[in-house]
């Protein structure tokens, strides 16, 4: 009976680890759309041509308007003029005390997690915090110091893999692991509950 309860509890925690990131993502998107929709709704109300539509239809128009606005911002930021204005806006924020540090932190997290900029090249294993104890880390780059080749690594923390610390380790002391960054992130977030299939098979063998 005790084993059954432990198994159920473990499965429940695994379910939470899977659903929470999805739920939080949808929650943030819904809140964003609601805020922007409330801004657009009064605009549609004041336009004479939209008075023939019921109130529910105006909310639908607001929702569609939000999608178009987000797409237009992305398209504008992708061209030359948009990039210049975006850079000017970023420089302005970076000169503002307090706000600059918050903006930079959020920007870095979003770029690492959402945009197609592969901040983490691959997953590696290192002996940390002492010999005989292995820790997962993400490879971010390579450099050479005093004729020695070092790998620059980001060591994430559980359960938030966007926080952690930067270390430099000699290449000979780093073990390359053939698992995707996404699988390693799930393993870290879940505290080892969600194990990559590659490692599951080895464990069962």
N, C-alpha and C positions, 0 to 999 in steps of 0.2 A: 504493500500500500504506500509506504514511504517513497519507494522508487517511482511509483506511478505519479505521486504528487510532485516530486522533483522534476520528472519528465514533462508534466503538464506546465509547471511553472517555467521551465526552460523554453518550451515551445511558445508560451505566451510572451515571454520577453523577446524571443526571436521575431514574433509577429509584430510587436511594438517597434523593434529596431527597423523592420522593413516598412511599416506603415507611417511612422512618424515623419521621416524625411519627405515622403510623398504628400502627407497631409499638410505639413508646414508649407511646402512649395505651393500647393493649391490655395492654402489660406492666404498667403502673401499675394498671390495673383488676384484672388477674389477681392481682397481689401484694396489693392491698387485700382482694379477696375471700378469698384464702387466709388472710390474717392473721385476718380476722373469722370465717371458718369454723372455724379452729382454736380460737377462743375459744368458739364455740357448740357445737362437737362434744362436749366433756366434759359440757356441760349436758344434751344429749340422751341421753348414755350413762347419766347418773344418774337420768333419768326412767324409772320402771318400765315405763310403757306402750310405750316405744320399744325395749325389750329384745327384742321379737319380730322386729324388723327386722334384716337383715344389716348389716354394717359399711358397705358401699357406700351403702346407703339412708340411713344417718345423715349421710354426707357430702352427699348430695343435699338432705336436710332442712336441713343447715347452710347450704348455698348459698341455698336458698329463704328461710331465716331472715335471711340477710344482705340480700337484696333487700327483704324486708319492713321490716327495721330502717332501711335507707337511705330508703325511701319514707316511713316514719313520722316520721323526723327532718325530712324535707323538708316533710311535711304539718304537723307541729307548729310548725316555724319560720315557717310561712306565716300562722298565726293570731295574734291579739293577744297572748295570754299567752306564746306561743313567741317572738315578736319581743322582748318585754320581757326574757325570760330570756336570749335570745341576746345582747341588748344588754348585759345585766349581765355575762355571761361575757366578751364582747369587752372591756368596760371593765376587767375584772379582769386579762386578759392584757396589755392596753395599759399597765398600771401595773407590769408585771413587766419588769425590765431584761433586755436581750438578746433574750428570747423575743418581746417586743413588736415589735421591728424585723423579726424573721424572719416573724412571723405577718402583719404588715401587708403585707410584700412579697408573700408567697404569696397572700394574700387579694386583693390588687389584680390580680395576674396572672390568677387564676382568674376574677375578675369580668370582666376585659377579654376573656378568651378563651372562657369557657364560658357565662356567664350572659347573659340577654337584655337586658343593659344596654349600649347602643351607645356605648362609650367613644369610638370613632373615628367621626366623622360622615361624612367622605368623604376621598378621596385627592387630594393636591395636588402640584404641582411647584414647587420653589423653586431659585433659583440659589445653590448652596452646595457646597463651602466658598469658591468664588470665582465671579466672573462668567464665564458660558460653560459652567459645569459644573452640570448639573441633578441634584437629589436628590429622591427621593420622601419625602413627609411625610404624616402623618395630621392632619386638622383636628379639634381638640378643643373649640374654642369661639371666641367673639368678645368683644372689649372695646374701650373707647374711652379713649385717653390724650391729653390736651392737644388735644382736638378732632380727633384722628386715629384712624381705625378700624384696629385691629390684629386679626389672626387668631392665635389661640394654636395652636401646632403641636407635634406629637410627632414627632421625627426618629428612626426606628428604626435599629438596626445589624444587619449581616449576620454570622452566620446566625441570630442570636437577636433577633427583632423585638420581644420584650418588654423589651429593654434599649435605651437611647437617651437622648435629652436633649430638654428643653423649650425652645422659642424663641418669640418674638413677632415677627411680620413684618407690615408694612403691607399692607393688602388689595391695593393696586395692584401689589405685587411678587410676588403669589401667583397661580399659574396653576392653575385647577381642571381635574382630569383625570376623565373619565367612565369610570372602571373601578371595580369593586367592591373593597371593602377586602380581601376574601378573596383576590382575584387579586393585589393589590399585595403582600400578605403572602407569598404563594407566590413571587413574583418576588424579594422581599428574602431569604427563607430560602434559596432556591436560588442566590443570587448572580447572578441574571439568566438562569439556564438555562431556567426555566419562565416563558415570556413569555405575557402575556394575549393571547387570540385577537384582540382589537381591534387590538393593536399588531403582531401577526404579519401580519395582512392588509396593514397599512400598509407594513410592511417589505418584503413580497413585491411590492407594486405598483410 
